[in-house]
Amino acid sequence: MTQTTNEQPTGRATSGAVVPVLAFAGIVVAVMQTLLVPVIKDLPQLLSTAPSNATWVLTSTLLSGAVATPIMGRLGDLYGKRRMLIASLSVMVVGALISAFTSTLLPMIVGRTLQGFAMGAIPLGIGLMRDMLPREKLGSAMALMSSSIGVGGGLALPAAALVAQHSNWHALFYGAAALGILAIGLTLLVVPESKLRAQGTFDVLGALGLSVGLVLFLLPITKGSDWGWTSAGTLGMFAGSAIVLLLWGVYELRAKAPLVDLRTTARPAVLFTNLASIMVGVSFYVVSLVLPQLLQLPKETGYGLGQSMVVAGLLVAPLGLTMMFTAPVYARLSAKYGPKTTLILGMLIIAIGYGAGLGLMSAAWQSLVIAVVLGAGIGLAYSSLPALIIGAVPASETGAANGLNTLMRSIGTSVSSAVIGMVLANTANNVGGVAIPTMHGFRVSFLIATAAVAVGLLLALFLPKQRPAAHTQLRASSEEDANLERAEEALRGFRGRVLDAAGTPVARAKVTLIDRRGRQAGATLSADDGSYALAVPTQGAYVLAARADGHAPLASSATHTGDDSPVDLDLSLPGETVTA
């Protein structure tokens, strides 16, 4: 690890409005992703451009959101999560206003790109909750924040459809800007800044490398259908992405203050959670693509349900509403059985929803049933993800770690959009030059979603067993408590007490773990009784440096053999050398 905590523990939020305000900010950000769905087919005419160019209005938001989430998470860890949350929302407002005042392609793409940067608000909100909320409220609060992606997307569909049908389409952006300004004002008024900080500098080269790698990966996914999946440009970008991300990974492993701590990311609890997140993202987006089309197809097709744009949006909206109401249910289940169990349960419900949906496509009310069932499953799954991530990383890394997890979900939705779009296009009937999706294509799409959930279930089974949320570090009241509990669960590392010359425990002493190359491998603060615990990434020789106000610093050499037993090592201030 390369990050450390601030010398001062964070304070706990006392206002009961913190959770709804942060959740509202998350919902506002998520609205940007589906804001233009009701007018997608009209964009070429509205912007006076070719259909292939108009798709950049959606692609730009996706790409900027993917790039922004891990970067804003890291910036929040370094410089303040509330500060970066306000910055994200401010950029979104500027982007919305740019889009509101233009009807030409290039300024619209610029505005939509700026709107996508706000996606970093989701992990920042989760990090703020972890830093400030009392333990008994944290589970349900993070569940609501994590689900805000689906809630915002689900609620935006009918609202945007209503505006698009009865007003000028630019009103969508004016409304988005107004929501962003409201979210900024509420955040300034209600949400305090977290005192937890990661120490170090921002990894500019790492941010550039990740951005280039992500763009090279996501761009051919979103544009592959237009360019051709086997074209030189598509394959060349995929190859370039692999090379850039490989070089980026090598650099990150060697960097003193990396953008993403890949050693932490490689832990089974983090790795399998992120992989499962991709599958959940795939399954979530399928229903958002299929049901609105099925509902709006004319009845003359023999299977279309003939609903208006607004009615179709209202019938799909319970997907987001159910996700929102699932948050308190998740908190109770997770407290009793743990987030791993709730993730598995959520994915089982998703599989049931898609399986039943194969036979529930003949009436509008059946679409409502599918939306409710899938909303419950996706809500449980999404709610479990931040708890699993936070349970495996230091508190000073929660912004970056949750940013990466949000990115994994975005990759899942991007892959889903490309694959389902290709399936529906290849199975469509051409009627008078117009491609009409078929029932066969809808059912194949549901089968793909079911298969993705099955893979996610398999990945979730590899997650390390966790104690129920009521007994994990989600309940830790400070950074040092979180470090102690995590190190005790990992076992492999150093533990002991920091003492003064008279043998009296020293509280809040900073203990830093330094590897043989002179790089920081971990850090923590001693508890009130002087105790500390630090996990080691690998076996070998280390130096433990300790310092505290009013005491001379201490550096002590120690070796860990790599077994699962901790090395007991007391650190005496000032100056006395202790042998492990």
N, C-alpha and C positions, 0 to 999 in steps of 0.2 A: 504494500500500500504506500502511496505517496502523499496522502492527505492527512492533515491533523485537525484537531478541533481548536476552537477559540479557548482562551483561558477562562472565559466566563460561561457558565451554563445558561441555556436559554430560559427565559421566563415562560410561564404558562398563560395562555390566553384566558381572560376572564369573561369576555363578551360571548354570549350565546349566539351572536350573529356571525361569528367568524366562519362557521361551516357553511351556512347558506350563501354567504357572500362569495366565498371561494368556489362553491359549486356553481353559482350563477356565472362566475367568470369562465369556468370550464364549459358550461353550456353555451355561452356566447361565442367562445372560440370554436366549438364544434359546429355551430350554425354555419360558419364560413364554408365548411366542407360540402354542404348540401344546398347552399343558398341558391345556386343557379340550376339545380336539377329540373325544376318545372319549365325552364326556358331553354334547355340544352338544344332541342331540335330547332329552335328559332335563332340561335346565336349567329349563324352565318349571315342571315338576313339583317339582324339587328346591328351587326358590326361591319356589314358590307364587305365580307371576306369569304374565302373558300371554306368548306366544312373542315378540311384538314388543318387549316390555320386556326379555326375557332376552337378546336380541341385544346389548344395551348392555354386557353383561359382556365380550364380545369387542371391541366397538367402542371402549370406553374404553381398553383396553390399546393398541390400534392408534393412537388419537389421541395419547395421552400419549407413546408411543414416538416418534412422528413429531415432536412438539414438542421432546422432550428431546434428540434426537441433535445438532442443530446448537448448541443452547444449552449442553449439557454439554461439547461439543467446545471452544467458545470459552472457557468457564470453566476448562477444563483448560489451555488455552494461557496464560491469565492467571495462574492461582493454583496450578497443579500438576496434572498429569494423574493421577498416582497418588492424590492427595487426592480428586479428583472421581470416580475409579473406585470408591474405597471408599465415597464418598457415594452413588453410584448403586446399588451393591450393598446398602447399608444401607437405602435407601428401599425397594428390592425386598423385603428381608426383612420389613420392617414391613408392607408391603402383603400379603405372603403370610400373615403371622400374622393380620392383620385378616380375610382371606378364610377362613382356617382355623377361625375362631371364630364364623362367622355362617352362617345359612341364609336370610337375607332379602336383598332385591335391593339396596337403597341401600348398606349397608356393603360388600356384595360388589363393587359398582361402584367404590367408593372404594379398596378393596384392589387390585382389578385395575388401576385407574389408576396407583397407586403402583408396581405391578409393571412397568408399561410404561415408566416413567421410566428403568429400568435399561438400555434399549437404547443409551443414550449410552456404555455401557462398551465397545462395539465400536470406535468411532473413537478412544476414549481409549487402548485397548490398542494399536492400530496406531501411534498417536503415541508411546507409550512405547517401543515396539520401535524406531521410527525414531531416537529420541533416544539409546538406550542400546546397541543391539546392534552388534557388529562387522559390517563390510560383508559378509563372506562368508556370514553367517547371516541377513541381513535379508530377502532375497527369500522364502525358504521360510517364515520366521516370519510375515511379513505375510500370506502366502498362507493359512496355517493360521488366523490370526486372522480374516481376511475370510471364510473358509469356515465359521467357527464358527456363523454364522447358520443355514446349512443343516444343519450337523452336529447342532446342538442340536435343531432342529426335527425332523429325521429320527429321532434316537434317542429323543426324547420320546414319539413316537407309540406304539411298542410298550410302553414302560415305563408310560406313563399308562394305556394300555388294560389292562395286567395289573393295575395297582392298582385301576382302576375296576371291574373284573370281580370281584375277590376281596377288596376292602376298602371301607370307607366313603370316599366321594369326597373328603371333607375331608383325607384322607391325602395327596392330591396337593399340597396347599398346605403341609402340615407337611414333606413331602419337599423342596419348593422352598425353604422357609425354611432347612432344614438345609444344602442345597447352597449357598445364599447365604452362610450363616455360615462354611462351610468355605472358600469362595472368598475371603471377607474375611480370614480367618486366614492363608491361604496368601499372599495379596497383602502383608499386613503383614510376614510373615516373610521373603519371598523378593524382592519387587520393590522396588527403590529408587526414590526420587523423581527425576524428571528436573529438571535445573537450568535447562533452557531455559524462558524466559518471554517472552510478548508483553507489551509495555508499553502502558499505557493503562488505561481503565476499562471496566467491563461496560456494554454498550449496552442499558439496560433498555427504552427505548422501542422499539428495534429488535426486541428479544426479544418484547415484547408484540405488536407488529405482525405479526411472522412467525407467532406462535402463533395469533392470530385468523385470519390468512389461511389457514393450514394447516387449522384446524378447519373453517372455512367451505368449504374445498375437499374435504376428506376425508370430512366427515360426510355430505353428500349422496351421495358415491360409495358409502359403506358402507350407507346407509339408503335409497338411491334405489328399490330394489325394493319396499320397504315403503311408502314415501311416494308412489311414482309418479314416473317420470323426467321427466314434463312438468308435474308439479304446481307450484303457485306457490312453495311452500316450497323445493323442490329447485332450481328455476331461480333463485330469489331468492338462495339461498346461493352458487350458482356465480357469479352476477353480483357479489355482495358480496365474494367471494373475489378476483375479478379486480381490483376497485377497491382493496381493502385492500392486496393484494400490489403493485399498481402504485404506490400512495402509499408503501408501505414501501420499494420499490426507489429511488424518488426521494430519500427520506430517507437511506437507506444510502449513496447516492452522495455526499451532502453531509456525512455524519457524519465527525468526526475519527477516531473509533475504532469503526467499524461492527461489528455482529455478524457479518456476512458481507461480505467484500471483493468486491463485485460486479465490480470491474475485473479482479481475478484470476479470478473465476468465468467471465468472458467470454472468457478465453483459449481458443483452439481446443482445446488439450490437455485443459483442465478441462471446457469446455462439452460437447464431444462424448463425453467419458467419462461425464459425468453423464447425458446423454440415452441413451447405450447402456445405462447401469445400469438405467434404467427398464424397458427392453425385456428385460433379463436377469431382472429381478424378476418381470415378467409371466410369462415362460416357466417360471421356477422354481415358482411357485405353482400352475400348472395341473396338474402331475403330482401335487402334494400334495392337490389337490381331487378329481381324477378316479380315480386308482388305488385309494384306500381304499374309495370307493363301489362301484366295479366289483367289487372283490374280495369285498365283504360282501353284495352283492345275492344273493338266493336263486337257485339253479339253475333253479327253476321259471319264471323270467322268460325262459329260453331263451338268455341271454347272461351272466347273473350267475355268479360263480365260487364262491359259497357258502362263503366262509371266515369264521372267527370274527374278532372284533375284534382279538384278540391276534395271530393268524396274519397278518391283513392288515397290522398294524403291523410285524411282523417282515419281511414281504416288501417293504415300502416302506423299511425302515431302511437297506438298502444304499445308498440315495440319499445319505444323510448320511455313511455310512462311506466311500464312494468319494470324496466331496468331501474328506474329511480326508486320505485316502491320496494324493490328487492333489497336495497341497502340495509335496512334494519333487520331483515330476515337473515341476511348474510352474517351480520354481526353476532346474532345469537348462535347460529350454526357454527361459525368459526370459533367462537369462545368455547364451545363444547367439544368440537371435533377437530379444529385446526383448519387453516386455509388450504392445505393440500386436499383434504376431503371435500371442502366446498367447491374447489376447482373441478375435481372429478365429478361431483354431483351436477354442477352446472353444465359440463360437457355432455353428460348422460341425458340431461333434459333437452339440450340442443339436438342431440341425435334423435331423440324421440319426436321432437317437433318437426324435423325435416323428414323423418320416416313417415310420420302421419300425414305430413303435407303432400306426399306423393299421391295420396288419395283424396285430398281436401282442396281441390282447385276448381270446383264446379259452381260455387256460390260465393257472394261477397262476404257473408257472415263467416264462412270457413277461413277466409283470409284473415279475418279478425282473430279467430282462434289460433291460427298459426303464429300471428304476431305476438299474442299474449304469451304463448308457451315459449317461443324462442326468446322473447324479452326476459322471461324469468331465468332461462338457462344462461343467456349471455350476460345478464346482470350478475348472477352468481359467479360466473367465470371471470368477468372483468374485475369484480370486487375482490377476488382472491389474489390477483396478480400483484398489486402494490404491497400487500401484506407479506407475500412470499419474498419479494425483492428486499423489502425493508428488514425482514428477519435475517437477511444474509449479508448485509453491507453495513459499514459504519454510518453513524448518523450524519457525518460530514460529507458523505457520498450519496445521500438519498436523492438529491436533485439530478445528478448525472446518471445514477443507476435507473431511476424511474424514467428519465428522458430516453435512455436506451430502450427500456421496455416499451414505452409508448411508440418509439420508432419501429420496434418489432411488429406491433399491431398495425402500424401504417403500412409496413411492407406486406403484411398479410392481406390488407384490404386492396393494395395495389395489384398484387398477384391475382386476387379474386376478381377484380375488375377486368384485368386483361384476359384471364382464362374464361370467365363467364361471358364476356363480350364476344370472344372468339367462338364459343359454343353456340350462343344464340345466333350469331351471324351465319355460321356454317350450317345450321339446321333450319334457317328461315325459309319461308316461301316467298318467291318474287312475284308480286302481283302488280302489274302495270308499272314496273320499274321501282316499286317500293318493297323493301324487305320486311316481311311480317313474321315476328317470332312465332314459333310453333309450340304446342303443348309438349312435344317430345323434347324440345330444347329446354323448356322450363323444368321438366322432370330430370333430365340429365344434370342440370345445374344443381338441383336439390341433392342428387346422388353425389356430386362432387363435394358439396358442403358436408354431407354425412361422412364421406371418406376423410375429409380434413379433420373432422371432429374425432374420428376413430384414431387417426395418427396422434392428435393432441392428447387423447386419453392414454395412449401408450407412453407418450413422453412424460405425462404427469405421474405415471406409476414409478418412474425412475427418480422422482423428487425425494430427497431425504425426508425421513419421518420427522415431523415437528410436533412439539407439544401444542395443545390448544392455545389459541391466541391469548387467553386470560393469563397464561403462565409464561409467555415468551417475552422477548425484549420489546414487543410493541407496547408493553406496559411500563417500560423503563422510564423513570422520571427525569433522567439526565443523561448526558453523553457518556459519562464514566460508567453508569449502571449498564447502559447498552453494551459498551465495550466489554465489561466484566462478564455479562451473561453470554455474549457471543463467544468469547474466548473460553469460557467454561464448557460450552457445548462442543466447541471444536477440540478442546482438551490439549491438542498438540501446541505447545508454546511455553512461555515463561509466566510465572506468577509469583507473587510474594507481597512484601510490604515495603513502603518507603519510610525510613526511620531517621530521626535526628541523632546527634552524638550521644544523647542520654537514653536512646531507645524508645523515644516517644513517637507515635505515628505522625506522619506529615500528610495532611490532607491537601488535595489539589496540586500535588507535585506533578510536573510534566515528565513522563517517561517515554523516551524515543528509542525505537529499535533500529539499529543501523547494520546493514549487511556487510559482507567482506569487501565489497566494491565501494564502500563509503556512501551507499544510497540508503535513504530512509525506507524501511520496510514496514513501519507501523508506528503508532503513537497513541497514547491515552493519558488520562488524568487519574491520579490516585483518589480513592474514595475517602469518606470521612475517617475510616479506621486505618487509612494508609495503604489499603490493599490495591493491587493493580493486577491486570492479566493481559497478556499480549499473545496472539497467535502468530506462528511463524509460517511463511510461505513454503519454505523448504528446509531440510536439515542443513546443519553447518555451523560455522562460527559467527557470532554476532557480538555487537557492543550495545549495551543498554546505557543510555545517557539519561540522568535524572537531574532536574533542577527545580528549585522552589524559592520563593521570595524569602530573603533573610538567611539563605544557606548557600554555601559554595557548591558549584555543580559537581557531579560525579559521573565518571565513565567506567563501566565494569564489563570485562570480557566474559563471554559465556558461550557454550556450545550446546546445540540440540542435536540429538542422534537421529531424529526423524520418527521415533516411535510415537504411540498415542498417549504417552504419559507426559504431563507437564513437568518442567524443570522448576523447582522451588528456588527462588533467588530473591533474598532481601537486599534492598539497596539502602545503605547507611550514608546520610549526609552529616557533615561534609567530609569528602575525601577518602573515606575508608573503603578499601577494595574488598569485595566479597567474592569468593570463589563458588561457582555453581557446583 
